[in-house]
Amino acid sequence: MDETSTFIRCAALLLWATSLAGCSGGGSTPSGTTHASSASPTPAATASPQGETGGAATAFAASVGVDVHMSTQTYAQNPAAVAALVAQLGVRHLRDSTFPGQQNMCALFQSYAGNGVRFDFIVTPGETDAQLQSWQSCSAPAAEAYEGYNEYDLSNDPNWPQTLRTAQQQIYAYAHGIGLPAVGPALISGGDYGEVGPVPADYGNFHDYFAGRNPGNPGFGGTFPPFGTYGSLAYDMNIARQTTGQAPLWSTETGYGDAPGSIDPVPPVTKMHYSLRTLFLHWNAGVPRTYFYELLDENNGDFGSFGLATPQLQPKPAFYAISNLLAHLAGSQTTTAALPYSLTAPSTVDHTLLTRSPTQFTLALWEEVPEWNPVTNQLIAVTPQAVTLNFATRPQAVSVTTFNTQGQTSTATQTPAASLTLRVDGSPSLVDITI
């Protein structure tokens, strides 16, 4: 993340402006996606008795990543403890820069590779093929992808669009030459994606920060056809596709601050709820990778409290919730299957269905409504809503797992029945169903 005046200006002005087509930023889909490949609003009743096919829980777990800055003092003060924290979180995908010629960094990344963690490496402006090869020659076990210049539209390069186009062609050719995918560049300004135009990439790239709003907000700025309303996921994805077309899109930065001094902070519990919901909403919209910005607070600037843990490596509620979600899905088979059921709920209730095995499913349910007013800095009360699940045949087993305010989970076994009514709120509930 480049903590820049452009982003800050856009985030602040969009509270009242309606015509800043040149600002990018973000949110997520309007409330209600119905399955992993859809971004359409959820009606009052969804998923027919003939069944809804759940996305593979293993693929969903693999969609979770986190940004790190291994070279900064916050991370470098205790590398072993940071590695242990990553293992505790349970993610297998990290994002950081390349460090050609720095053997100490290369050795560090190799150690992560030994634990099954892979990196999306952001190419630093000006790096040559020789420098990339030097980095790759020692970091190869850790490399998962190479990414174009980060937010380069904020550079002082007067010819930045051409520079970026040329660099992305180089990065794409280099990555493909070593058998790795290339990720497109993420930009700050929506208009700048159009100025760059098409570039080669296996994955598109966007940064979606929600300015203290819930990730399913319908947008909070102007509406710009054909892209949509600023602040929505549809807008962010549509503007990013100007450079990479219909390639799958990675969200390489998203998240929330949770302390005064950060831009648009929310309370830690709200951050926890919104972070879980971000993962589900991105997945529903077809985003195969979501990187949270970032692992540790670095206590500097507008993004100083966006971490999932403190500079002292103390996990926050969002950390525990993500870790427990991933642990909950551990052991799943790589498969998809249909769950014959229907879901009746208010339109504010959203869901994600994941397949654990041909007979086991996890259904995430939550209210996609705001819990925080970023203008008045006040909590918004969320009224729990009734959700009824009707199964074509009585399931063999049903349980419901919920998250407390610290991100820890508890599970209650339900009596299997052809119909089950639950109450859900802004904190996602995980309904495990065996048929």
Secondary structure, 3 states (H helix, E strand, C coil): CCCCHHHHHHHHHCCCCCCCCCCCCCCCCCCCCCCCCCCCCCCCEECCCCCEEEEEHHHHHHCEEEECCCCCHHHHCCHHHHHHHHHHHCCCEEEEECCCCCHHHHHHHHHHHCCCCEEEEECCCCCCHHHHHHHHHHHHHHEEEEECCCCHHHCCCCCHHHHHHHHHHHHHHHHHHCCCCEECCCCCCHHHHHHHCCCCCCEEEEEEECCCCCCCCCCCCCEECCCEECCCHHHHHHHHHHHHCCCCEEEEEEECCCCCCCCCCCCHHHHHHHHHHHHHHHHHCCCCEEEECCCECCCCHHHCCCCCECCCCCECHHHHHHHHHHHHHCCCCCCCEEECEEEECCCCEEEEEEEEECCEEEEEEEECCCCEECCCCEECCCCCEEEEEEECCCCCEEEEEEECCCCCEEEEEECCCCEEEEEECCCCEEEEEEC
